[in-house]
Amino acid sequence: MNSKRLLDLSRFYVGSLSHAENDIKDWQNSSLARVQFHGKIDFFDLPQGTTSDDFEEAAIDHYGAYSDAVTEDEDGGWIRVDLEDEPGLNDNSEGSL
């Protein structure tokens, strides 16, 4: 894609699955791009030529989170971005025993 403007992921959203949900539409085995965040996976049908860097930047912006990992499957053609909250955001261990 290589443009200065970030992708608007809301335009390419297909649907979501929680980790415990049955995948009746077989999205896990599709070429859909995916974002894994807060116990669910959101799927996106990205435009041709979208790079993993483009998708990662758009996901970070869209979810307001940090990238933990980016995985590309060359055979299946999908890109997965794993996101996490700001490091230490939910860390209540400070000062406790």
Jmol script that loads the backbone (N, CA, C; Angstrom):
load data "model"
ATOM      1  N   MET A   1       0.830  -1.177   0.000  1.00  0.00           N
ATOM      2  CA  MET A   1       0.000   0.000   0.000  1.00  0.00           C
ATOM      3  C   MET A   1       0.878   1.244   0.000  1.00  0.00           C
ATOM      4  N   ASN A   2       1.825   1.301   0.891  1.00  0.00           N
ATOM      5  CA  ASN A   2       2.849   2.338   0.906  1.00  0.00           C
ATOM      6  C   ASN A   2       2.326   3.762   0.785  1.00  0.00           C
ATOM      7  N   SER A   3       1.306   4.084   1.522  1.00  0.00           N
ATOM      8  CA  SER A   3       0.820   5.456   1.530  1.00  0.00           C
ATOM      9  C   SER A   3       1.061   6.042   2.915  1.00  0.00           C
ATOM     10  N   LYS A   4       1.049   7.352   3.003  1.00  0.00           N
ATOM     11  CA  LYS A   4       1.254   8.023   4.274  1.00  0.00           C
ATOM     12  C   LYS A   4       0.021   7.907   5.166  1.00  0.00           C
ATOM     13  N   ARG A   5      -1.125   7.647   4.578  1.00  0.00           N
ATOM     14  CA  ARG A   5      -2.382   7.598   5.303  1.00  0.00           C
ATOM     15  C   ARG A   5      -2.629   6.185   5.834  1.00  0.00           C
ATOM     16  N   LEU A   6      -3.001   6.080   7.109  1.00  0.00           N
ATOM     17  CA  LEU A   6      -3.272   4.784   7.712  1.00  0.00           C
ATOM     18  C   LEU A   6      -4.559   4.180   7.158  1.00  0.00           C
ATOM     19  N   LEU A   7      -4.597   2.862   7.112  1.00  0.00           N
ATOM     20  CA  LEU A   7      -5.816   2.154   6.731  1.00  0.00           C
ATOM     21  C   LEU A   7      -6.903   2.428   7.763  1.00  0.00           C
ATOM     22  N   ASP A   8      -8.115   2.567   7.335  1.00  0.00           N
ATOM     23  CA  ASP A   8      -9.254   2.665   8.236  1.00  0.00           C
ATOM     24  C   ASP A   8      -9.815   1.249   8.390  1.00  0.00           C
ATOM     25  N   LEU A   9      -9.401   0.555   9.458  1.00  0.00           N
ATOM     26  CA  LEU A   9      -9.771  -0.849   9.614  1.00  0.00           C
ATOM     27  C   LEU A   9     -11.272  -1.066   9.711  1.00  0.00           C
ATOM     28  N   SER A  10     -12.018  -0.074  10.150  1.00  0.00           N
ATOM     29  CA  SER A  10     -13.468  -0.246  10.244  1.00  0.00           C
ATOM     30  C   SER A  10     -14.094  -0.501   8.868  1.00  0.00           C
ATOM     31  N   ARG A  11     -13.450  -0.071   7.820  1.00  0.00           N
ATOM     32  CA  ARG A  11     -13.960  -0.289   6.452  1.00  0.00           C
ATOM     33  C   ARG A  11     -13.743  -1.722   5.981  1.00  0.00           C
ATOM     34  N   PHE A  12     -12.832  -2.462   6.620  1.00  0.00           N
ATOM     35  CA  PHE A  12     -12.463  -3.797   6.152  1.00  0.00           C
ATOM     36  C   PHE A  12     -12.822  -4.902   7.143  1.00  0.00           C
ATOM     37  N   TYR A  13     -13.527  -4.525   8.218  1.00  0.00           N
ATOM     38  CA  TYR A  13     -13.899  -5.465   9.275  1.00  0.00           C
ATOM     39  C   TYR A  13     -14.890  -6.500   8.751  1.00  0.00           C
ATOM     40  N   VAL A  14     -14.622  -7.778   9.059  1.00  0.00           N
ATOM     41  CA  VAL A  14     -15.500  -8.866   8.628  1.00  0.00           C
ATOM     42  C   VAL A  14     -16.282  -9.430   9.812  1.00  0.00           C
ATOM     43  N   GLY A  15     -15.612  -9.618  10.955  1.00  0.00           N
ATOM     44  CA  GLY A  15     -16.267 -10.163  12.130  1.00  0.00           C
ATOM     45  C   GLY A  15     -15.255 -10.551  13.183  1.00  0.00           C
ATOM     46  N   SER A  16     -15.744 -11.112  14.293  1.00  0.00           N
ATOM     47  CA  SER A  16     -14.899 -11.471  15.424  1.00  0.00           C
ATOM     48  C   SER A  16     -15.213 -12.868  15.922  1.00  0.00           C
ATOM     49  N   LEU A  17     -14.244 -13.443  16.604  1.00  0.00           N
ATOM     50  CA  LEU A  17     -14.409 -14.711  17.304  1.00  0.00           C
ATOM     51  C   LEU A  17     -13.724 -14.608  18.654  1.00  0.00           C
ATOM     52  N   SER A  18     -14.382 -15.119  19.696  1.00  0.00           N
ATOM     53  CA  SER A  18     -13.674 -15.265  20.957  1.00  0.00           C
ATOM     54  C   SER A  18     -12.886 -16.570  20.853  1.00  0.00           C
ATOM     55  N   HIS A  19     -11.925 -16.758  21.733  1.00  0.00           N
ATOM     56  CA  HIS A  19     -11.103 -17.958  21.653  1.00  0.00           C
ATOM     57  C   HIS A  19     -11.909 -19.232  21.879  1.00  0.00           C
ATOM     58  N   ALA A  20     -13.029 -19.142  22.587  1.00  0.00           N
ATOM     59  CA  ALA A  20     -13.842 -20.318  22.898  1.00  0.00           C
ATOM     60  C   ALA A  20     -14.968 -20.553  21.887  1.00  0.00           C
ATOM     61  N   GLU A  21     -15.153 -19.630  20.978  1.00  0.00           N
ATOM     62  CA  GLU A  21     -16.273 -19.676  20.030  1.00  0.00           C
ATOM     63  C   GLU A  21     -15.978 -20.615  18.866  1.00  0.00           C
ATOM     64  N   ASN A  22     -17.023 -21.296  18.380  1.00  0.00           N
ATOM     65  CA  ASN A  22     -16.875 -22.141  17.191  1.00  0.00           C
ATOM     66  C   ASN A  22     -16.720 -21.274  15.951  1.00  0.00           C
ATOM     67  N   ASP A  23     -15.822 -21.660  15.086  1.00  0.00           N
ATOM     68  CA  ASP A  23     -15.521 -20.915  13.854  1.00  0.00           C
ATOM     69  C   ASP A  23     -16.345 -21.498  12.702  1.00  0.00           C
ATOM     70  N   ILE A  24     -17.648 -21.239  12.703  1.00  0.00           N
ATOM     71  CA  ILE A  24     -18.528 -21.851  11.709  1.00  0.00           C
ATOM     72  C   ILE A  24     -18.299 -21.327  10.294  1.00  0.00           C
ATOM     73  N   LYS A  25     -17.704 -20.149  10.167  1.00  0.00           N
ATOM     74  CA  LYS A  25     -17.418 -19.589   8.839  1.00  0.00           C
ATOM     75  C   LYS A  25     -16.008 -19.916   8.368  1.00  0.00           C
ATOM     76  N   ASP A  26     -15.253 -20.658   9.178  1.00  0.00           N
ATOM     77  CA  ASP A  26     -13.899 -21.107   8.853  1.00  0.00           C
ATOM     78  C   ASP A  26     -12.956 -19.939   8.569  1.00  0.00           C
ATOM     79  N   TRP A  27     -13.088 -18.863   9.350  1.00  0.00           N
ATOM     80  CA  TRP A  27     -12.220 -17.707   9.180  1.00  0.00           C
ATOM     81  C   TRP A  27     -10.771 -18.029   9.524  1.00  0.00           C
ATOM     82  N   GLN A  28     -10.551 -18.945  10.485  1.00  0.00           N
ATOM     83  CA  GLN A  28      -9.192 -19.272  10.908  1.00  0.00           C
ATOM     84  C   GLN A  28      -8.370 -19.853   9.761  1.00  0.00           C
ATOM     85  N   ASN A  29      -9.024 -20.520   8.823  1.00  0.00           N
ATOM     86  CA  ASN A  29      -8.324 -21.135   7.694  1.00  0.00           C
ATOM     87  C   ASN A  29      -8.405 -20.299   6.421  1.00  0.00           C
ATOM     88  N   SER A  30      -8.826 -19.073   6.555  1.00  0.00           N
ATOM     89  CA  SER A  30      -8.977 -18.192   5.387  1.00  0.00           C
ATOM     90  C   SER A  30      -7.746 -17.303   5.232  1.00  0.00           C
ATOM     91  N   SER A  31      -7.745 -16.500   4.208  1.00  0.00           N
ATOM     92  CA  SER A  31      -6.651 -15.544   3.988  1.00  0.00           C
ATOM     93  C   SER A  31      -6.948 -14.184   4.626  1.00  0.00           C
ATOM     94  N   LEU A  32      -7.988 -14.117   5.481  1.00  0.00           N
ATOM     95  CA  LEU A  32      -8.330 -12.865   6.144  1.00  0.00           C
ATOM     96  C   LEU A  32      -7.227 -12.452   7.117  1.00  0.00           C
ATOM     97  N   ALA A  33      -6.964 -11.158   7.173  1.00  0.00           N
ATOM     98  CA  ALA A  33      -6.026 -10.628   8.159  1.00  0.00           C
ATOM     99  C   ALA A  33      -6.717 -10.652   9.509  1.00  0.00           C
ATOM    100  N   ARG A  34      -5.929 -10.712  10.578  1.00  0.00           N
ATOM    101  CA  ARG A  34      -6.530 -10.823  11.900  1.00  0.00           C
ATOM    102  C   ARG A  34      -5.751 -10.064  12.956  1.00  0.00           C
ATOM    103  N   VAL A  35      -6.490  -9.566  13.937  1.00  0.00           N
ATOM    104  CA  VAL A  35      -5.898  -8.900  15.096  1.00  0.00           C
ATOM    105  C   VAL A  35      -6.341  -9.671  16.330  1.00  0.00           C
ATOM    106  N   GLN A  36      -5.381 -10.086  17.126  1.00  0.00           N
ATOM    107  CA  GLN A  36      -5.671 -10.797  18.364  1.00  0.00           C
ATOM    108  C   GLN A  36      -5.455  -9.836  19.525  1.00  0.00           C
ATOM    109  N   PHE A  37      -6.542  -9.594  20.299  1.00  0.00           N
ATOM    110  CA  PHE A  37      -6.476  -8.609  21.377  1.00  0.00           C
ATOM    111  C   PHE A  37      -7.608  -8.866  22.358  1.00  0.00           C
ATOM    112  N   HIS A  38      -7.306  -8.849  23.639  1.00  0.00           N
ATOM    113  CA  HIS A  38      -8.286  -9.005  24.722  1.00  0.00           C
ATOM    114  C   HIS A  38      -9.146 -10.258  24.573  1.00  0.00           C
ATOM    115  N   GLY A  39      -8.537 -11.381  24.253  1.00  0.00           N
ATOM    116  CA  GLY A  39      -9.250 -12.653  24.231  1.00  0.00           C
ATOM    117  C   GLY A  39     -10.129 -12.895  23.033  1.00  0.00           C
ATOM    118  N   LYS A  40     -10.002 -12.089  22.010  1.00  0.00           N
ATOM    119  CA  LYS A  40     -10.774 -12.339  20.795  1.00  0.00           C
ATOM    120  C   LYS A  40      -9.922 -12.040  19.569  1.00  0.00           C
ATOM    121  N   ILE A  41     -10.399 -12.514  18.447  1.00  0.00           N
ATOM    122  CA  ILE A  41      -9.718 -12.286  17.179  1.00  0.00           C
ATOM    123  C   ILE A  41     -10.685 -11.560  16.253  1.00  0.00           C
ATOM    124  N   ASP A  42     -10.276 -10.403  15.746  1.00  0.00           N
ATOM    125  CA  ASP A  42     -11.052  -9.658  14.757  1.00  0.00           C
ATOM    126  C   ASP A  42     -10.460  -9.933  13.387  1.00  0.00           C
ATOM    127  N   PHE A  43     -11.336 -10.131  12.388  1.00  0.00           N
ATOM    128  CA  PHE A  43     -10.906 -10.476  11.036  1.00  0.00           C
ATOM    129  C   PHE A  43     -11.186  -9.320  10.075  1.00  0.00           C
ATOM    130  N   PHE A  44     -10.271  -9.132   9.121  1.00  0.00           N
ATOM    131  CA  PHE A  44     -10.347  -8.030   8.167  1.00  0.00           C
ATOM    132  C   PHE A  44     -10.038  -8.536   6.764  1.00  0.00           C
ATOM    133  N   ASP A  45     -10.789  -8.060   5.795  1.00  0.00           N
ATOM    134  CA  ASP A  45     -10.558  -8.363   4.388  1.00  0.00           C
ATOM    135  C   ASP A  45      -9.832  -7.168   3.788  1.00  0.00           C
ATOM    136  N   LEU A  46      -8.515  -7.207   3.827  1.00  0.00           N
ATOM    137  CA  LEU A  46      -7.688  -6.063   3.433  1.00  0.00           C
ATOM    138  C   LEU A  46      -7.573  -5.923   1.919  1.00  0.00           C
ATOM    139  N   PRO A  47      -7.355  -4.700   1.445  1.00  0.00           N
ATOM    140  CA  PRO A  47      -7.163  -4.491   0.010  1.00  0.00           C
ATOM    141  C   PRO A  47      -5.857  -5.135  -0.465  1.00  0.00           C
ATOM    142  N   GLN A  48      -5.858  -5.522  -1.712  1.00  0.00           N
ATOM    143  CA  GLN A  48      -4.672  -6.114  -2.353  1.00  0.00           C
ATOM    144  C   GLN A  48      -3.466  -5.194  -2.173  1.00  0.00           C
ATOM    145  N   GLY A  49      -2.326  -5.762  -1.834  1.00  0.00           N
ATOM    146  CA  GLY A  49      -1.101  -4.987  -1.715  1.00  0.00           C
ATOM    147  C   GLY A  49      -0.836  -4.423  -0.331  1.00  0.00           C
ATOM    148  N   THR A  50      -1.731  -4.679   0.634  1.00  0.00           N
ATOM    149  CA  THR A  50      -1.502  -4.208   1.995  1.00  0.00           C
ATOM    150  C   THR A  50      -0.341  -4.978   2.601  1.00  0.00           C
ATOM    151  N   THR A  51       0.623  -4.277   3.137  1.00  0.00           N
ATOM    152  CA  THR A  51       1.777  -4.932   3.750  1.00  0.00           C
ATOM    153  C   THR A  51       1.512  -5.206   5.226  1.00  0.00           C
ATOM    154  N   SER A  52       2.329  -6.060   5.810  1.00  0.00           N
ATOM    155  CA  SER A  52       2.185  -6.329   7.233  1.00  0.00           C
ATOM    156  C   SER A  52       2.471  -5.074   8.053  1.00  0.00           C
ATOM    157  N   ASP A  53       3.395  -4.243   7.581  1.00  0.00           N
ATOM    158  CA  ASP A  53       3.689  -2.980   8.277  1.00  0.00           C
ATOM    159  C   ASP A  53       2.489  -2.041   8.248  1.00  0.00           C
ATOM    160  N   ASP A  54       1.827  -1.943   7.091  1.00  0.00           N
ATOM    161  CA  ASP A  54       0.628  -1.106   6.968  1.00  0.00           C
ATOM    162  C   ASP A  54      -0.452  -1.581   7.935  1.00  0.00           C
ATOM    163  N   PHE A  55      -0.660  -2.896   7.962  1.00  0.00           N
ATOM    164  CA  PHE A  55      -1.707  -3.469   8.805  1.00  0.00           C
ATOM    165  C   PHE A  55      -1.368  -3.295  10.286  1.00  0.00           C
ATOM    166  N   GLU A  56      -0.122  -3.508  10.642  1.00  0.00           N
ATOM    167  CA  GLU A  56       0.298  -3.348  12.033  1.00  0.00           C
ATOM    168  C   GLU A  56       0.081  -1.913  12.507  1.00  0.00           C
ATOM    169  N   GLU A  57       0.500  -0.936  11.716  1.00  0.00           N
ATOM    170  CA  GLU A  57       0.327   0.468  12.083  1.00  0.00           C
ATOM    171  C   GLU A  57      -1.147   0.822  12.234  1.00  0.00           C
ATOM    172  N   ALA A  58      -1.979   0.335  11.318  1.00  0.00           N
ATOM    173  CA  ALA A  58      -3.412   0.612  11.377  1.00  0.00           C
ATOM    174  C   ALA A  58      -4.042  -0.034  12.613  1.00  0.00           C
ATOM    175  N   ALA A  59      -3.612  -1.248  12.944  1.00  0.00           N
ATOM    176  CA  ALA A  59      -4.155  -1.946  14.115  1.00  0.00           C
ATOM    177  C   ALA A  59      -3.775  -1.222  15.401  1.00  0.00           C
ATOM    178  N   ILE A  60      -2.537  -0.796  15.502  1.00  0.00           N
ATOM    179  CA  ILE A  60      -2.081  -0.054  16.679  1.00  0.00           C
ATOM    180  C   ILE A  60      -2.915   1.214  16.841  1.00  0.00           C
ATOM    181  N   ASP A  61      -3.132   1.918  15.752  1.00  0.00           N
ATOM    182  CA  ASP A  61      -3.915   3.151  15.786  1.00  0.00           C
ATOM    183  C   ASP A  61      -5.383   2.873  16.120  1.00  0.00           C
ATOM    184  N   HIS A  62      -5.956   1.866  15.494  1.00  0.00           N
ATOM    185  CA  HIS A  62      -7.378   1.546  15.654  1.00  0.00           C
ATOM    186  C   HIS A  62      -7.705   1.090  17.076  1.00  0.00           C
ATOM    187  N   TYR A  63      -6.857   0.256  17.657  1.00  0.00           N
ATOM    188  CA  TYR A  63      -7.129  -0.309  18.982  1.00  0.00           C
ATOM    189  C   TYR A  63      -6.494   0.486  20.117  1.00  0.00           C
ATOM    190  N   GLY A  64      -5.600   1.397  19.806  1.00  0.00           N
ATOM    191  CA  GLY A  64      -4.920   2.161  20.836  1.00  0.00           C
ATOM    192  C   GLY A  64      -4.072   1.278  21.725  1.00  0.00           C
ATOM    193  N   ALA A  65      -3.404   0.312  21.123  1.00  0.00           N
ATOM    194  CA  ALA A  65      -2.622  -0.668  21.873  1.00  0.00           C
ATOM    195  C   ALA A  65      -1.218  -0.765  21.288  1.00  0.00           C
ATOM    196  N   TYR A  66      -0.430  -1.622  21.893  1.00  0.00           N
ATOM    197  CA  TYR A  66       0.947  -1.834  21.435  1.00  0.00           C
ATOM    198  C   TYR A  66       1.050  -3.168  20.715  1.00  0.00           C
ATOM    199  N   SER A  67       1.905  -3.239  19.728  1.00  0.00           N
ATOM    200  CA  SER A  67       2.124  -4.479  18.999  1.00  0.00           C
ATOM    201  C   SER A  67       3.026  -5.396  19.799  1.00  0.00           C
ATOM    202  N   ASP A  68       2.572  -6.625  19.969  1.00  0.00           N
ATOM    203  CA  ASP A  68       3.360  -7.632  20.658  1.00  0.00           C
ATOM    204  C   ASP A  68       4.070  -8.529  19.650  1.00  0.00           C
ATOM    205  N   ALA A  69       3.393  -8.827  18.538  1.00  0.00           N
ATOM    206  CA  ALA A  69       3.985  -9.684  17.511  1.00  0.00           C
ATOM    207  C   ALA A  69       3.219  -9.511  16.205  1.00  0.00           C
ATOM    208  N   VAL A  70       3.921  -9.726  15.103  1.00  0.00           N
ATOM    209  CA  VAL A  70       3.314  -9.741  13.776  1.00  0.00           C
ATOM    210  C   VAL A  70       3.736 -11.043  13.116  1.00  0.00           C
ATOM    211  N   THR A  71       2.759 -11.784  12.611  1.00  0.00           N
ATOM    212  CA  THR A  71       3.029 -13.059  11.968  1.00  0.00           C
ATOM    213  C   THR A  71       2.438 -13.040  10.572  1.00  0.00           C
ATOM    214  N   GLU A  72       3.209 -13.500   9.598  1.00  0.00           N
ATOM    215  CA  GLU A  72       2.716 -13.631   8.232  1.00  0.00           C
ATOM    216  C   GLU A  72       2.778 -15.094   7.829  1.00  0.00           C
ATOM    217  N   ASP A  73       1.726 -15.584   7.205  1.00  0.00           N
ATOM    218  CA  ASP A  73       1.704 -16.943   6.692  1.00  0.00           C
ATOM    219  C   ASP A  73       1.777 -16.869   5.177  1.00  0.00           C
ATOM    220  N   GLU A  74       2.917 -17.200   4.628  1.00  0.00           N
ATOM    221  CA  GLU A  74       3.097 -17.075   3.182  1.00  0.00           C
ATOM    222  C   GLU A  74       2.207 -18.040   2.409  1.00  0.00           C
ATOM    223  N   ASP A  75       1.967 -19.237   2.954  1.00  0.00           N
ATOM    224  CA  ASP A  75       1.117 -20.208   2.257  1.00  0.00           C
ATOM    225  C   ASP A  75      -0.344 -19.779   2.266  1.00  0.00           C
ATOM    226  N   GLY A  76      -0.829 -19.364   3.434  1.00  0.00           N
ATOM    227  CA  GLY A  76      -2.233 -18.967   3.558  1.00  0.00           C
ATOM    228  C   GLY A  76      -2.477 -17.535   3.164  1.00  0.00           C
ATOM    229  N   GLY A  77      -1.422 -16.730   3.159  1.00  0.00           N
ATOM    230  CA  GLY A  77      -1.542 -15.349   2.742  1.00  0.00           C
ATOM    231  C   GLY A  77      -2.073 -14.403   3.797  1.00  0.00           C
ATOM    232  N   TRP A  78      -2.225 -14.850   5.051  1.00  0.00           N
ATOM    233  CA  TRP A  78      -2.790 -13.978   6.071  1.00  0.00           C
ATOM    234  C   TRP A  78      -1.697 -13.291   6.877  1.00  0.00           C
ATOM    235  N   ILE A  79      -2.102 -12.210   7.531  1.00  0.00           N
ATOM    236  CA  ILE A  79      -1.236 -11.449   8.441  1.00  0.00           C
ATOM    237  C   ILE A  79      -1.955 -11.420   9.788  1.00  0.00           C
ATOM    238  N   ARG A  80      -1.226 -11.697  10.868  1.00  0.00           N
ATOM    239  CA  ARG A  80      -1.823 -11.596  12.200  1.00  0.00           C
ATOM    240  C   ARG A  80      -1.010 -10.624  13.037  1.00  0.00           C
ATOM    241  N   VAL A  81      -1.702  -9.709  13.696  1.00  0.00           N
ATOM    242  CA  VAL A  81      -1.071  -8.770  14.616  1.00  0.00           C
ATOM    243  C   VAL A  81      -1.596  -9.087  16.011  1.00  0.00           C
ATOM    244  N   ASP A  82      -0.692  -9.376  16.941  1.00  0.00           N
ATOM    245  CA  ASP A  82      -1.053  -9.587  18.339  1.00  0.00           C
ATOM    246  C   ASP A  82      -0.797  -8.289  19.084  1.00  0.00           C
ATOM    247  N   LEU A  83      -1.820  -7.787  19.761  1.00  0.00           N
ATOM    248  CA  LEU A  83      -1.708  -6.526  20.481  1.00  0.00           C
ATOM    249  C   LEU A  83      -1.750  -6.759  21.978  1.00  0.00           C
ATOM    250  N   GLU A  84      -1.223  -5.808  22.725  1.00  0.00           N
ATOM    251  CA  GLU A  84      -1.281  -5.850  24.184  1.00  0.00           C
ATOM    252  C   GLU A  84      -1.516  -4.443  24.704  1.00  0.00           C
ATOM    253  N   ASP A  85      -2.041  -4.370  25.932  1.00  0.00           N
ATOM    254  CA  ASP A  85      -2.205  -3.077  26.580  1.00  0.00           C
ATOM    255  C   ASP A  85      -0.836  -2.486  26.871  1.00  0.00           C
ATOM    256  N   GLU A  86      -0.832  -1.224  27.230  1.00  0.00           N
ATOM    257  CA  GLU A  86       0.413  -0.562  27.594  1.00  0.00           C
ATOM    258  C   GLU A  86       1.103  -1.360  28.696  1.00  0.00           C
ATOM    259  N   PRO A  87       2.387  -1.646  28.536  1.00  0.00           N
ATOM    260  CA  PRO A  87       3.102  -2.415  29.556  1.00  0.00           C
ATOM    261  C   PRO A  87       2.946  -1.787  30.940  1.00  0.00           C
ATOM    262  N   GLY A  88       2.599  -2.628  31.921  1.00  0.00           N
ATOM    263  CA  GLY A  88       2.441  -2.160  33.289  1.00  0.00           C
ATOM    264  C   GLY A  88       1.089  -1.538  33.592  1.00  0.00           C
ATOM    265  N   LEU A  89       0.205  -1.445  32.608  1.00  0.00           N
ATOM    266  CA  LEU A  89      -1.083  -0.792  32.818  1.00  0.00           C
ATOM    267  C   LEU A  89      -1.915  -1.510  33.885  1.00  0.00           C
ATOM    268  N   ASN A  90      -1.929  -2.842  33.836  1.00  0.00           N
ATOM    269  CA  ASN A  90      -2.704  -3.605  34.798  1.00  0.00           C
ATOM    270  C   ASN A  90      -1.831  -4.276  35.836  1.00  0.00           C
ATOM    271  N   ASP A  91      -0.663  -3.771  36.044  1.00  0.00           N
ATOM    272  CA  ASP A  91       0.283  -4.350  36.990  1.00  0.00           C
ATOM    273  C   ASP A  91       0.021  -3.788  38.371  1.00  0.00           C
ATOM    274  N   ASN A  92      -0.633  -4.566  39.214  1.00  0.00           N
ATOM    275  CA  ASN A  92      -0.953  -4.137  40.566  1.00  0.00           C
ATOM    276  C   ASN A  92       0.030  -4.673  41.585  1.00  0.00           C
ATOM    277  N   SER A  93       1.171  -5.181  41.128  1.00  0.00           N
ATOM    278  CA  SER A  93       2.110  -5.828  42.024  1.00  0.00           C
ATOM    279  C   SER A  93       2.994  -4.836  42.768  1.00  0.00           C
ATOM    280  N   GLU A  94       3.013  -3.592  42.352  1.00  0.00           N
ATOM    281  CA  GLU A  94       3.894  -2.612  42.978  1.00  0.00           C
ATOM    282  C   GLU A  94       3.519  -2.409  44.443  1.00  0.00           C
ATOM    283  N   GLY A  95       4.478  -2.631  45.311  1.00  0.00           N
ATOM    284  CA  GLY A  95       4.284  -2.395  46.727  1.00  0.00           C
ATOM    285  C   GLY A  95       3.529  -3.488  47.456  1.00  0.00           C
ATOM    286  N   SER A  96       3.181  -4.591  46.785  1.00  0.00           N
ATOM    287  CA  SER A  96       2.465  -5.660  47.474  1.00  0.00           C
ATOM    288  C   SER A  96       3.376  -6.854  47.659  1.00  0.00           C
ATOM    289  N   LEU A  97       3.068  -7.656  48.664  1.00  0.00           N
ATOM    290  CA  LEU A  97       3.862  -8.857  48.955  1.00  0.00           C
ATOM    291  C   LEU A  97       3.118 -10.094  48.591  1.00  0.00           C
TER     292      LEU A  97
END
end "model"
wireframe off; spacefill off
backbone 0.3
color backbone group
